[in-house]
Each structure stands twice: as C-alpha cells, then as structure tokens.
Amino acid sequence: MNVLVVGGTRFIGPRVVGRLVALGHRVAVFHRGEHRCALPTPVRDNADLATVYGARSHPAWRWTHGHVDNVASAIVLASTHEDAHGVYNVGEQYTPTVAERLAYLPVRAAASVLPGGGRFDQNIDYDTSRIRRELGYQEVIPEREGMAMVVRQFLEKIRRASTS
C-alpha cells in the first residue's frame, strides 16, 4: 500500500512510519522540515511522567494512557486493516486511578502539578474495546512495562546529565 503520513517526525509519527515500512508499505512523509529523524527510530526519551506525578493530588482520577509504541501500532492497524472504519479509541484496556498508577512508579520528591492546574471533575477514561473487538488490537508493550521503560530512560537521562 502507498501511505502518505502528514507530520511523522516528532513523537508518535516516527513509530507509525517505522511500523508501516516494516510491514512492507511504501511510505512518504510530508512535513515542514523542522525535525529530522531516521527510520526506524530509537526510543526517544520525550517523557518523564510529569503528568502522572502532577496529578498525584487527585488519587481517584482516571486518565487513559497509551505507550507511544502501542499508539503507533494501533494507528498502523487502523490505517491498514481491511475491516477498519470509523474512529477508534486507543489506550489501556483498563485505566487505573492515579493512585494505582503511582503505586508501581518510583516515589518522586517534587510535588509537581499539571500546567494550568487541570480539571479533575471528570475522568478521561476511554473505552478501547472497539479496536480490540473489530481489529484484534493488542498492546505490543504492556502498560506497566511501558511505564517502567519511561522511568529507566528518565533515570538514565539524569545519570548522564550528572556525569557530564
């Protein structure tokens, strides 16, 4: 299949493009030229889980997450599957509360808050069953493993900064 990806050079885009290429599709990337990346892309450490830690004062709040490789996989699946139609929500199958998520992350001393304060009167809890049911979507990286990867990358970034 010939695929045109608009953007494709920042966080999720390179992974979508890399997966499409790995599946044998012919891919063209149309972008502004402000960011360059090689294919396939290495894991970028673009996140430090600040949003998760920033919501710690709202322990019962739920916010569906998706590891970047899982989101990329879902985008490729939905754009190439012959039975795909409509809009699909992508994210964890089960959305833990902030407290549940923080329970398996390292304790962070700084009491960070979300920029703009955030609104916590409603959960951001997406039903991801349709893409699973209709297209057979499954995470390529389990949610806890993805969070652990981000933590390792963040700690490595801190370690490198302190030794340079």
BELWO-V79831 format. One line per field, one symbol per residue. psi: psi as a letter, one per 30 degrees, with the letter a starting at -180 (. if undefined). A space follows every 10 residues. Layout:
psi = ???
//
This chain:
psi = kkkkkkbggc deeeeeeeee efgglkkkkj lfgfkkllkl klkkifkgge eeefgfgiff kkjklkkeee eeeeeeefff kfgkkakkkk alekjlleee effglkkkek illkkgelkg fklijkjgfe eeeefgkkkf jkeeeeeeee eeeeeeeeee eff.
//
